[in-house]
């Protein structure tokens, strides 16, 4: 499932030395945003993983998908809300 959700924050701290256009304050904020995003993703997916891991060898695929779809939708909604965090990061530190 990791590949199904794009996470732009994952690689940024790893290449921060190459991103001289970012201030240290912006890099610090991106690191905080990354941690917040990972915690949010965990809170969304942990119940789904618990449910899926408890399924027997033969299970109803439609029921399993019914547990996955709401989590994916919530993740997308939260990602759209997080876009404002990126906008605020840029505008606040580059004035």
N, C-alpha and C positions, 0 to 999 in steps of 0.2 A: 504494500500500500504506500510505501514511502515515495515511490516514483509517481504516484497519481496526484500528489499534491506538491506544487512548486513552492520552494522555500528560498526566496532570494537572500535571506539573511545567513543561510548556512555557510556560504563561501566567503562572504565579505571579510570577516575578521581574519581569515587565513591569508588573505592577500592585502592586508592593510598597509604593509610597507610599500606596495605598488600603487596605492591609492593616495598619492600626495595631495590630491584635491580635497581630501577630507581632513578636517581638523581633528585633533585628539578628542575634543568634546563630542564630535559627531561619531567617531569610532567607539567611544565609550557608550554613547546612547544606542548605537546599533547593537553593541554587545548586550545591553540591557533588553532591548527589543527582542533579540534572538532568544534570550532566556525566557522572557515572558511568552513568546510564541511557542516555544517547546513545552512549557508548563501547560499552556492552554491546549495544545495538541494532545498532550498526555491525558489531560482531564477528559477530553472528548473521546479518545480512542481506548482508554483503559477499560471502561465498562464493556465495550464491543469485544475487545480481545478476551476479556474474562468470559463473556457469553460464548464466543466462538470456541475457545479452548475447552469449554465444558461439553461441547456437542459430542455425541457418540460417533462412531465410524460412519454410520449411515444416518443422515439427517436430511431435513427438508431444506433444500437450497433456497426456495422462495422465502422461508422464514428467516434464514440467515441473512439474506439480502435486505430484508425488512429492518434488520438491526443495523446494517451498515449504512443504508441510505440516509437516515436522519443525521448520523454523525458526519457524513460527507457534506450534507447541506449546511450543518452548523459550522463546519470548518470554513466553507466558502463564505458564509455570512460574516464570520469573525475576520476572515482575511480582508474582506471589503472594508470593515471597520478599521482594521489595522493600517489601511492605506493612509488614513488621516495622520497616523503616527509618523509615517515617513514624510508626509508633507510638512508636518509641524517640525520635524527634525531639521529639514532643509531650511525652512523659512526662519525658524528661530535662531539658528546658528550662522546664517549667511546674510544677515541684515547689515 
